[in-house]
């Protein structure tokens, strides 16, 4: 959720701008802010949210496309296969 005004901030349940960013731990002193939609309440500066997204994309890319000599460790199957246990 994007937060641009005090009214939006209060509706989101953030009582003051003294709360700290969940990424950089600095006070949320100015708008715009971004709040996640998970069960836990996490609020980020817009720049911190962009940096977090970039970190996640890099981590996912390196997980699914590892550098040599490593091979991908995940195999996704589209059909269910029954594997007999010996």
N, C-alpha and C positions, 0 to 999 in steps of 0.2 A: 504494500500500500504506500503510495506517495503521500507525503505530508508536507503541505506548503504553508499552513496557517495555524495560529493558536487554537482555533476552533476544531480543526481536524486533529490536532495533537491531543486535545482533551477528549474528543470522541474516541480516539484510539486507546485511551487509558493511560497516556503518558502525562503525569501531573506537572512536570516541570522540565525545562531544558537542562537541568543539572544532572539528569540521568546520563550515564556514559555509553558511548558507542560500543557495541558488542565486538567490533573488529579491532579498533585502535585504542579503546579505553579512554579517549578524550571526551570531555563534556559535549553534549549535543547543543552547541551554542547558537547555531543558525540553521535556517531552512535552505534547501529541501532535505527532508529525511526520508528514509525508506524503512518500513517495518515488515518483517517476515510474516508469513501466514501459518507458521507452525504452531504447535501447542504452546511453546515457550515464547515469551515476549522478548524479541530481539529487535533493537532499533539501530540503524546505521546512518552515517553520513552518506550522501549520494556517491562520493568518490570511494569510500570504503566498500560500499556494496558492489561497485564496478570492479574493484580490486579483488574482492572475494569471488566474484563470478569468474574472473580471469584465472585465479588460482584453481578453481574447481575444474574449469575447462582443460587447463594444462595437466592436472592430475588425471583426469579421465582419459585424455589423449595418451599420456605416457603409460597408463594401465593397459589400454587396449592396443596400443602400438609400441611395445617395448623396443628399445634399441638392441642391436645385435650384441652379443650372441644369444640373448634371451628370446624365447618364443612366447607367444600369447598363452596365458594360463587359463583362459576362459573359453569354453565352447558352448555356444547356444544352439539348441536343437529346436526345430519347429514342430516335430512330432514326438509323441511319447514312445519311448522304446523300453520294453521290459528287458532288463538285464538279469539273466539267471545267476543265482548265487551258487558257487561251487563249494 
